[in-house]
């Protein structure tokens, strides 16, 4: 981790206005913001650790725990909601044995919801990593897990 973090930090000037881009790149590299990385970022920028944590906790884009290799996002936007997003979320939770906001103990899957993923015409939708699955329903979710779809492998 230290080598990757040093590589990231070396491409930035140690200026406070670089904090958000650094946090974004660190999260892109590790999948979340490890505590040790946040401490090193504070040292690099010469700011109190509390400043780094304050910024990171303010923005919803930042995570503090690892996500699974297969990151599943269930859209809860209006179009998806009226077309069954709550039932889809229930089925994904049942299939994975975890609740929204959790990651399986083997770090294979994580589950979250989004206010909107921007695919309203295809609703209801689920994203698996960066791939959108359209026109979902509980049966389609169960089939996705049952057949061992390549997106889930």
C-alpha positions as CSV (number, residue, x, y, z in Angstrom):
1,X,0.0,0.0,0.0
2,X,2.8,2.4,0.9
3,X,4.4,2.2,-2.5
4,X,1.1,2.8,-4.3
5,X,0.3,5.7,-2.0
6,X,3.7,7.3,-2.5
7,X,3.3,7.0,-6.2
8,X,0.0,8.8,-6.0
9,X,1.3,11.6,-3.8
10,X,4.3,12.1,-5.9
11,X,2.1,13.4,-8.7
12,X,0.7,16.2,-6.6
13,X,2.0,19.4,-5.0
14,X,1.6,19.4,-1.2
15,X,-1.1,22.1,-1.3
16,X,-4.4,22.0,0.5
17,X,-6.4,22.5,-2.6
18,X,-5.2,19.1,-3.8
19,X,-7.0,17.2,-1.0
20,X,-10.1,16.1,-2.9
21,X,-8.3,15.0,-6.1
22,X,-5.8,13.0,-3.9
23,X,-8.7,11.4,-1.9
24,X,-10.4,10.5,-5.2
25,X,-7.3,8.9,-6.7
26,X,-6.5,7.0,-3.5
27,X,-10.0,5.6,-3.4
28,X,-9.8,4.7,-7.1
29,X,-6.6,2.8,-6.3
30,X,-7.7,1.0,-3.1
31,X,-11.5,1.0,-3.5
32,X,-11.8,2.9,-0.3
33,X,-9.9,5.3,1.9
34,X,-7.7,3.3,4.3
35,X,-7.0,5.0,7.6
36,X,-3.3,4.8,7.1
37,X,-3.6,6.5,3.7
38,X,-5.6,9.4,5.2
39,X,-2.9,9.9,7.9
40,X,-0.2,10.0,5.2
41,X,-2.3,12.4,3.1
42,X,-2.5,14.7,6.1
43,X,1.3,14.6,6.6
44,X,1.9,15.2,2.9
45,X,-0.3,18.2,2.8
46,X,0.8,19.5,6.2
47,X,-2.8,19.7,7.5
48,X,-4.3,18.2,10.7
49,X,-5.7,14.7,10.3
50,X,-9.1,16.1,11.4
51,X,-9.2,18.2,8.2
52,X,-8.7,15.2,6.0
53,X,-11.4,13.3,7.8
54,X,-13.7,16.3,7.8
55,X,-13.5,16.6,4.0
56,X,-13.7,12.8,3.4
57,X,-16.8,12.4,5.6
58,X,-18.5,15.5,4.1
59,X,-18.7,14.0,0.6
60,X,-20.8,10.9,0.0
61,X,-18.5,9.7,-2.7
62,X,-15.8,8.6,-0.2
63,X,-15.9,5.2,1.5
64,X,-14.0,4.1,4.6
65,X,-14.5,0.3,4.3
66,X,-13.5,-1.9,1.4
67,X,-16.1,-2.7,-1.2
68,X,-16.6,-6.1,-2.8
69,X,-15.1,-7.2,-6.1
70,X,-18.7,-7.1,-7.4
71,X,-20.2,-3.8,-6.3
72,X,-24.0,-3.9,-6.7
73,X,-26.0,-0.7,-6.7
74,X,-29.8,-0.7,-6.8
75,X,-31.3,2.4,-8.2
76,X,-34.0,4.0,-6.0
77,X,-34.9,6.9,-8.3
78,X,-38.5,7.7,-8.9
79,X,-38.9,5.6,-12.1
80,X,-37.1,2.6,-10.5
81,X,-39.0,3.0,-7.3
82,X,-42.4,3.0,-8.8
83,X,-41.4,0.0,-11.0
84,X,-40.3,-2.2,-8.0
85,X,-36.9,-1.1,-6.7
86,X,-37.8,-2.0,-3.1
87,X,-38.6,-5.6,-4.1
88,X,-35.4,-5.8,-6.2
89,X,-33.3,-4.6,-3.2
90,X,-35.0,-7.2,-1.0
91,X,-34.1,-9.9,-3.5
92,X,-30.5,-8.8,-3.8
93,X,-30.2,-8.7,0.0
94,X,-31.7,-12.2,0.1
95,X,-29.4,-13.6,-2.5
96,X,-26.2,-12.1,-0.9
97,X,-27.2,-12.5,2.8
98,X,-26.3,-8.8,3.4
99,X,-28.1,-5.6,3.8
100,X,-27.7,-2.3,2.0
101,X,-24.4,-0.7,2.9
102,X,-22.7,-4.0,3.7
103,X,-20.0,-6.1,2.1
104,X,-19.9,-9.9,2.3
105,X,-17.2,-11.3,4.6
106,X,-15.3,-12.7,1.6
107,X,-15.2,-9.2,0.0
108,X,-16.8,-10.6,-3.1
109,X,-20.0,-8.5,-3.0
110,X,-21.0,-5.2,-1.7
111,X,-24.5,-3.6,-1.9
112,X,-25.7,0.0,-1.9
113,X,-28.5,2.0,-3.3
114,X,-28.4,5.2,-5.3
115,X,-30.9,8.1,-5.6
116,X,-30.6,7.7,-9.4
117,X,-28.1,6.1,-11.7
118,X,-29.5,8.0,-14.7
119,X,-31.1,5.2,-16.7
120,X,-34.7,6.0,-16.0
121,X,-35.9,4.8,-19.4
122,X,-34.5,1.3,-18.6
123,X,-36.0,1.2,-15.1
124,X,-35.8,-0.5,-12.8
125,X,-32.1,-0.8,-12.9
126,X,-29.2,-2.4,-11.0
127,X,-25.5,-1.7,-11.6
128,X,-22.9,-4.4,-11.2
129,X,-19.7,-2.5,-11.0
130,X,-20.1,-0.2,-14.0
131,X,-22.5,-2.4,-16.0
132,X,-26.2,-1.5,-16.0
133,X,-28.8,-4.3,-15.8
134,X,-32.1,-3.0,-17.1
135,X,-35.8,-3.9,-16.6
136,X,-35.0,-5.8,-13.4
137,X,-37.4,-7.6,-11.2
138,X,-37.0,-10.0,-8.3
139,X,-37.2,-13.1,-10.7
140,X,-34.6,-11.6,-13.0
141,X,-32.3,-10.9,-10.0
142,X,-32.7,-14.5,-8.7
143,X,-31.9,-15.8,-12.2
144,X,-28.9,-13.5,-12.5
145,X,-27.5,-15.1,-9.3
146,X,-28.7,-18.6,-10.1
147,X,-27.1,-18.9,-13.5
148,X,-23.8,-17.5,-12.3
149,X,-23.8,-14.6,-14.7
150,X,-20.3,-13.6,-15.8
151,X,-20.8,-10.2,-14.3
152,X,-21.2,-11.9,-10.9
153,X,-18.3,-14.3,-11.3
